[in-house]
Amino acid sequence: MSQRTENKFQPVYVVGVGMTKFLRPGTNKLDYPQLVKEAVASALSDCRVSYQTVKQACVGYVYGDSTCGQRSLYEMGMTGIPIYNVNNNCSTGSTALMLAYQMVKGGVNDCVLAVGFEKMERGSLTSKFRDRVSPLDKHMKVLADNHQIIAAPMSAQMFGAAGQEHMMKYGTTKEHFAKIAQKNHKHSMHNQNSQSNREYSLQEILDSPVVYGPLTRLQCCPTSNGAAAAIIASKNSSRKTTSKAKP
C-alpha cells in the first residue's frame, strides 16, 4: 500500500472495554443477552458514552442460532443500527474486532462496537450438523493420513498434531509448549474475570493427563460462558469520550 493511500485512512482508537466473569457452562444462570448487556454496558461506562453513540456493531459467537447478535443487543436499545454476526471459530472475537476497526479506519462510521459472547455446553466441542459435509473434513483426512485419529476432541487432535509437526521441523520440545501454558495460567492470576485463577508449575503442566501429542489437559482451554466488548472510535470521536484512548 502506498503512503498516499495510507494517508487517506483515519487513526483508530480503542476507547472503552468491558467483560463479564467467565464461568464453566452450567454455573452461570445468565443467558447470552444478559451477558452481552453486562459487557457492553461496562465498555460504554469505561469511555463515558451512551449506546446511541454506537453506529454499527459486529457481534461474534460460534454456538448459537442465526441473528443472536441482534437479539443480544436489543437489551441495549432498539436504535436501528446495522448489526453484523461473525462466526469464525477460534478467531471469531478477533475477526469482529478487525471488522469494527476497518469500518472506522475506512471512514464508514466514527464509533463501532465489537462484542463477543459464548454460551457453551459442558464437555468437549462437537459438530452440530451431522447431515452435511464438515468444514473440517479435509483437515481430518490429512490428520488420518499423517497421524492417528483417537477418541479425543478433534480440535485438540488437530492442534496436537500441528505441535508434533512443529517439533519435527524446528526441534521444539514439550517443555516449550508447556511454558506457553505456564505463562498463560500466570497471567490469569491478574484477571479477576478469568475462569481459572490458579498458577501451575511447569512440571504440573507436563504431568497433567495427555490429550494428544505434546498437549496435556492443562494446555487446553475449557469450555466457558461469558462476553467481552470494545468500543472502537475515530480520532474525532475519541476526543469526545475519554483521554485513555489507545490507538
Backbone hydrogen bonds in HBPLUS format (Angstrom, degrees):
<---DONOR---> <-ACCEPTOR-->    atom                        ^
c    i                          cat <-CA-CA->   ^        H-A-AA   ^      H-
h    n   atom  resd res      DA  || num        DHA   H-A  angle D-A-AA Bond
n    s   type  num  typ     dist DA aas  dist angle  dist       angle   num
A0006-GLU N   A0002-SER O   2.97 MM   4  6.21 163.2  2.00 151.2 156.2     1
A0007-ASN N   A0003-GLN O   3.05 MM   4  6.17 149.8  2.14 145.2 151.6     2
A0008-LYS N   A0005-THR O   3.05 MM   3  5.47 153.9  2.12 110.3 118.4     3
A0009-PHE N   A0006-GLU O   3.13 MM   3  5.75 160.0  2.18 116.3 121.9     4
A0010-GLN N   A0105-LYS O   3.31 MM  95  5.27 151.2  2.40 143.0 142.6     5
A0013-TYR N   A0233-ALA O   2.78 MM 220  5.23 158.6  1.83 160.2 166.4     6
A0233-ALA N   A0013-TYR O   2.83 MM 220  5.23 165.4  1.85 153.5 158.6     7
A0014-VAL N   A0246-LYS O   2.67 MM 232  5.07 164.3  1.70 147.3 149.8     8
A0246-LYS N   A0014-VAL O   3.03 MM 232  5.07 167.2  2.05 133.6 136.6     9
A0015-VAL N   A0231-ILE O   2.93 MM 216  5.67 150.4  2.02 159.0 166.5    10
A0231-ILE N   A0016-GLY O   2.77 MM 215  4.99 160.7  1.81 147.1 150.6    11
A0018-GLY N   A0229-ALA O   2.99 MM 211  5.25 149.4  2.09 147.0 145.5    12
A0229-ALA N   A0018-GLY O   2.74 MM 211  5.25 160.9  1.78 161.6 162.8    13
A0020-THR N   A0227-ALA O   2.92 MM 207  5.57 159.5  1.96 162.5 163.0    14
A0022-PHE N   A0193-ASN O   2.91 MM 171  5.84 168.9  1.92 149.7 151.6    15
A0023-LEU N   A0225-ASN O   3.04 MM 202  5.35 155.2  2.10 148.3 152.7    16
A0225-ASN N   A0023-LEU O   2.79 MM 202  5.35 155.0  1.85 156.0 164.7    17
A0027-THR N   A0024-ARG O   3.07 MM   3  5.74 162.1  2.10 144.2 145.8    18
A0034-GLN N   A0031-ASP O   3.07 MM   3  5.59 124.5  2.39 113.3 126.2    19
A0035-LEU N   A0031-ASP O   3.09 MM   4  6.41 153.6  2.16 150.9 159.1    20
A0036-VAL N   A0032-TYR O   2.96 MM   4  6.11 166.0  1.98 155.7 158.1    21
A0037-LYS N   A0033-PRO O   2.98 MM   4  6.11 157.8  2.03 140.5 147.2    22
A0038-GLU N   A0034-GLN O   3.04 MM   4  6.19 159.5  2.08 144.7 149.3    23
A0039-ALA N   A0035-LEU O   3.12 MM   4  6.39 162.3  2.15 149.5 153.8    24
A0040-VAL N   A0036-VAL O   2.86 MM   4  5.99 173.1  1.86 162.0 164.0    25
A0041-ALA N   A0037-LYS O   2.89 MM   4  5.84 163.0  1.92 147.2 152.9    26
A0042-SER N   A0038-GLU O   3.11 MM   4  6.17 150.8  2.20 138.5 146.2    27
A0043-ALA N   A0039-ALA O   3.03 MM   4  6.32 152.1  2.11 144.7 152.2    28
A0044-LEU N   A0040-VAL O   2.88 MM   4  6.13 161.0  1.91 157.3 162.1    29
A0045-SER N   A0041-ALA O   2.96 MM   4  6.08 154.6  2.03 142.1 149.4    30
A0046-ASP N   A0042-SER O   2.96 MM   4  6.10 142.7  2.10 139.2 149.4    31
A0048-ARG N   A0044-LEU O   2.83 MM   4  5.80 108.3  2.35 136.7 155.6    32
A0049-VAL N   A0044-LEU O   3.18 MM   5  5.45 160.1  2.22 141.8 147.0    33
A0053-THR N   A0050-SER O   3.07 MM   3  5.65 160.4  2.11 113.9 119.9    34
A0054-VAL N   A0051-TYR O   3.05 MM   3  5.52 147.3  2.16 112.0 120.3    35
A0055-LYS N   A0111-CYS O   2.96 MM  56  5.92 177.8  1.96 159.6 160.0    36
A0113-LEU N   A0056-GLN O   2.94 MM  57  6.32 166.5  1.96 152.4 153.0    37
A0057-ALA N   A0082-PRO O   3.08 MM  25  6.50 147.0  2.19 156.3 164.2    38
A0084-TYR N   A0057-ALA O   2.85 MM  27  6.25 166.7  1.87 158.7 161.4    39
A0058-CYS N   A0113-LEU O   2.82 MM  55  6.23 158.1  1.87 160.0 166.7    40
A0115-VAL N   A0058-CYS O   2.99 MM  57  6.38 164.8  2.01 163.8 166.4    41
A0059-VAL N   A0084-TYR O   2.82 MM  25  6.08 163.2  1.85 160.3 166.2    42
A0086-VAL N   A0059-VAL O   2.79 MM  27  5.82 156.4  1.85 150.7 148.8    43
A0060-GLY N   A0115-VAL O   2.78 MM  55  6.23 160.8  1.82 152.4 158.5    44
A0117-PHE N   A0060-GLY O   2.99 MM  57  6.45 155.8  2.05 169.9 174.4    45
A0061-TYR N   A0086-VAL O   3.04 MM  25  6.40 156.4  2.10 172.7 175.6    46
A0071-ARG N   A0067-THR O   3.31 MM   4  6.70 168.1  2.33 149.9 151.8    47
A0072-SER N   A0068-CYS O   2.83 MM   4  5.95 157.2  1.88 150.0 156.0    48
A0073-LEU N   A0069-GLY O   3.25 MM   4  6.44 151.4  2.34 144.2 150.2    49
A0074-TYR N   A0070-GLN O   3.13 MM   4  6.37 123.4  2.46 145.5 160.1    50
A0074-TYR N   A0071-ARG O   3.32 MM   3  5.29 147.1  2.44  96.8 106.0    51
A0076-MET N   A0073-LEU O   2.95 MM   3  5.31 151.5  2.03 108.9 117.3    52
A0077-GLY N   A0074-TYR O   3.14 MM   3  5.13 139.9  2.31  97.5 108.7    53
A0091-SER N   A0088-ASN O   3.16 MM   3  5.54 143.5  2.30 140.5 134.4    54
A0092-THR N   A0089-ASN O   2.97 MM   3  5.41 155.5  2.03 129.0 127.5    55
A0095-THR N   A0091-SER O   2.85 MM   4  5.91 144.9  1.97 147.8 158.4    56
A0096-ALA N   A0092-THR O   2.98 MM   4  6.23 159.4  2.02 153.0 157.4    57
A0097-LEU N   A0093-GLY O   3.06 MM   4  6.31 157.5  2.11 146.3 152.7    58
A0098-MET N   A0094-SER O   2.89 MM   4  6.03 152.4  1.96 139.8 147.5    59
A0099-LEU N   A0095-THR O   2.94 MM   4  6.18 159.5  1.98 152.6 157.2    60
A0100-ALA N   A0096-ALA O   3.08 MM   4  6.30 158.7  2.12 146.0 151.6    61
A0101-TYR N   A0097-LEU O   2.93 MM   4  6.14 157.0  1.99 147.3 154.1    62
A0102-GLN N   A0098-MET O   2.88 MM   4  6.16 157.7  1.93 150.4 156.1    63
A0103-MET N   A0099-LEU O   2.99 MM   4  6.22 152.1  2.07 147.0 154.1    64
A0104-VAL N   A0100-ALA O   3.19 MM   4  6.49 157.0  2.25 148.6 153.5    65
A0105-LYS N   A0101-TYR O   2.78 MM   4  5.92 168.1  1.80 157.4 161.7    66
A0106-GLY N   A0102-GLN O   2.91 MM   4  5.85 157.5  1.96 143.9 148.7    67
A0108-VAL N   A0103-MET O   2.91 MM   5  5.21 136.1  2.10 164.3 170.9    68
A0107-GLY N   A0104-VAL O   3.03 MM   3  5.12 156.4  2.09 105.1 112.6    69
A0234-SER N   A0110-ASP O   2.89 MM 124  5.02 144.0  2.02 141.1 144.6    70
A0112-VAL N   A0232-ILE O   2.82 MM 120  5.22 162.3  1.85 155.6 161.3    71
A0232-ILE N   A0112-VAL O   2.85 MM 120  5.22 171.2  1.85 166.6 165.9    72
A0114-ALA N   A0230-ALA O   2.97 MM 116  5.30 169.6  1.98 163.5 165.9    73
A0230-ALA N   A0114-ALA O   2.78 MM 116  5.30 151.9  1.86 158.4 166.3    74
A0116-GLY N   A0228-ALA O   2.89 MM 112  5.51 163.8  1.91 164.2 169.8    75
A0228-ALA N   A0116-GLY O   2.92 MM 112  5.51 153.9  1.99 155.1 162.5    76
A0118-GLU N   A0226-GLY O   3.03 MM 108  5.77 146.6  2.14 164.1 169.5    77
A0226-GLY N   A0118-GLU O   3.11 MM 108  5.77 152.2  2.19 152.4 159.5    78
A0137-ASP N   A0134-SER O   3.08 MM   3  5.22 162.2  2.11 117.3 116.1    79
A0140-MET N   A0136-LEU O   2.83 MM   4  6.05 158.3  1.87 159.7 165.7    80
A0141-LYS N   A0137-ASP O   3.07 MM   4  6.31 145.2  2.20 139.3 148.2    81
A0142-VAL N   A0138-LYS O   3.11 MM   4  6.37 162.6  2.14 147.4 151.0    82
A0143-LEU N   A0139-HIS O   2.89 MM   4  6.13 156.4  1.94 147.4 154.9    83
A0144-ALA N   A0140-MET O   2.83 MM   4  6.01 156.3  1.88 144.2 150.4    84
A0145-ASP N   A0141-LYS O   2.86 MM   4  6.05 152.5  1.93 148.0 155.8    85
A0146-ASN N   A0142-VAL O   2.99 MM   4  6.03 145.7  2.11 146.7 154.5    86
A0147-HIS N   A0143-LEU O   2.75 MM   4  5.26 142.7  1.88 143.0 150.4    87
A0152-ALA N   A0150-ILE O   2.89 MM   2  5.57 132.0  2.12 106.4  91.6    88
A0157-GLN N   A0153-PRO O   3.05 MM   4  6.39 148.5  2.16 148.7 158.2    89
A0158-MET N   A0154-MET O   2.94 MM   4  6.25 153.5  2.01 152.6 159.6    90
A0159-PHE N   A0155-SER O   3.03 MM   4  6.29 167.7  2.05 152.6 155.0    91
A0160-GLY N   A0156-ALA O   2.80 MM   4  5.81 151.6  1.88 140.4 149.7    92
A0161-ALA N   A0157-GLN O   2.83 MM   4  5.91 154.9  1.90 143.0 149.4    93
A0162-ALA N   A0158-MET O   2.95 MM   4  6.18 152.1  2.03 142.4 150.6    94
A0163-GLY N   A0159-PHE O   2.90 MM   4  6.15 145.9  2.02 140.5 150.0    95
A0164-GLN N   A0160-GLY O   2.98 MM   4  6.34 147.7  2.09 142.3 150.9    96
A0165-GLU N   A0161-ALA O   2.99 MM   4  6.31 158.1  2.03 150.9 155.9    97
A0166-HIS N   A0162-ALA O   2.95 MM   4  6.16 151.5  2.03 144.0 152.1    98
A0167-MET N   A0163-GLY O   2.96 MM   4  6.20 151.8  2.04 145.9 153.4    99
A0168-MET N   A0164-GLN O   3.03 MM   4  6.33 152.7  2.10 146.2 153.3   100
A0169-LYS N   A0165-GLU O   2.96 MM   4  6.13 153.7  2.03 146.9 153.9   101
A0170-TYR N   A0166-HIS O   2.87 MM   4  5.77 163.2  1.89 150.1 154.8   102
A0171-GLY N   A0167-MET O   2.90 MM   4  4.75 135.5  2.10 123.6 130.4   103
A0176-HIS N   A0173-THR O   3.11 MM   3  5.27 125.8  2.42  97.9 110.7   104
A0177-PHE N   A0173-THR O   3.44 MM   4  6.91 157.9  2.50 149.3 152.6   105
A0178-ALA N   A0174-LYS O   2.93 MM   4  6.15 160.2  1.97 150.2 156.6   106
A0179-LYS N   A0175-GLU O   2.90 MM   4  6.05 143.7  2.04 145.5 154.0   107
A0180-ILE N   A0177-PHE O   3.13 MM   3  5.39 134.2  2.35 101.7 113.5   108
A0182-GLN N   A0178-ALA O   2.89 MM   4  6.18 154.1  1.96 146.9 155.2   109
A0183-LYS N   A0179-LYS O   2.93 MM   4  6.08 156.6  1.99 142.8 147.9   110
A0184-ASN N   A0180-ILE O   3.01 MM   4  6.28 158.6  2.05 147.1 153.1   111
A0185-HIS N   A0181-ALA O   2.87 MM   4  6.08 163.9  1.90 156.0 159.5   112
A0186-LYS N   A0182-GLN O   3.05 MM   4  6.20 150.1  2.14 141.4 149.8   113
A0187-HIS N   A0183-LYS O   2.99 MM   4  6.30 151.5  2.07 146.5 154.1   114
A0188-SER N   A0184-ASN O   3.08 MM   4  6.39 143.5  2.22 142.6 152.3   115
A0189-MET N   A0186-LYS O   3.19 MM   3  5.57 148.1  2.29 106.5 115.0   116
A0190-HIS N   A0187-HIS O   2.95 MM   3  5.63 159.3  1.99 119.9 126.1   117
A0191-ASN N   A0188-SER O   3.15 MM   3  5.15 167.8  2.16 107.9 110.6   118
A0194-SER N   A0191-ASN O   3.08 MM   3  5.46 167.4  2.09 115.6 119.4   119
A0205-ILE N   A0201-SER O   3.17 MM   4  6.47 155.6  2.24 150.1 155.8   120
A0206-LEU N   A0202-LEU O   3.04 MM   4  6.30 161.6  2.07 149.5 154.5   121
A0207-ASP N   A0203-GLN O   2.86 MM   4  5.94 146.9  1.96 146.7 155.7   122
A0208-SER N   A0205-ILE O   3.39 MM   3  5.37 153.8  2.46  97.9 105.3   123
A0217-ARG N   A0209-PRO O   2.82 MM   8  5.58 144.7  1.94 153.9 165.3   124
A0211-VAL N   A0215-LEU O   2.88 MM   4  5.69 169.1  1.89 144.3 147.9   125
A0212-TYR N   A0215-LEU O   3.39 MM   3  5.41 158.5  2.44 133.7 139.6   126
A0215-LEU N   A0212-TYR O   2.94 MM   3  5.41 144.8  2.06 145.5 141.2   127
A0219-GLN N   A0216-THR O   2.93 MM   3  5.40 160.8  1.96 117.8 122.9   128
A0220-CYS N   A0217-ARG O   3.11 MM   3  5.39 166.0  2.13 112.5 116.5   129
A0238-SER N   A0234-SER O   2.80 MM   4  5.89 154.8  1.86 149.8 157.4   130
A0239-ARG N   A0235-LYS O   3.22 MM   4  6.39 141.7  2.37 144.1 151.7   131
A0240-LYS N   A0237-SER O   3.06 MM   3  5.49 148.0  2.16 108.8 118.0   132
A0241-THR N   A0238-SER O   3.06 MM   3  5.16 160.3  2.10 105.6 111.8   133
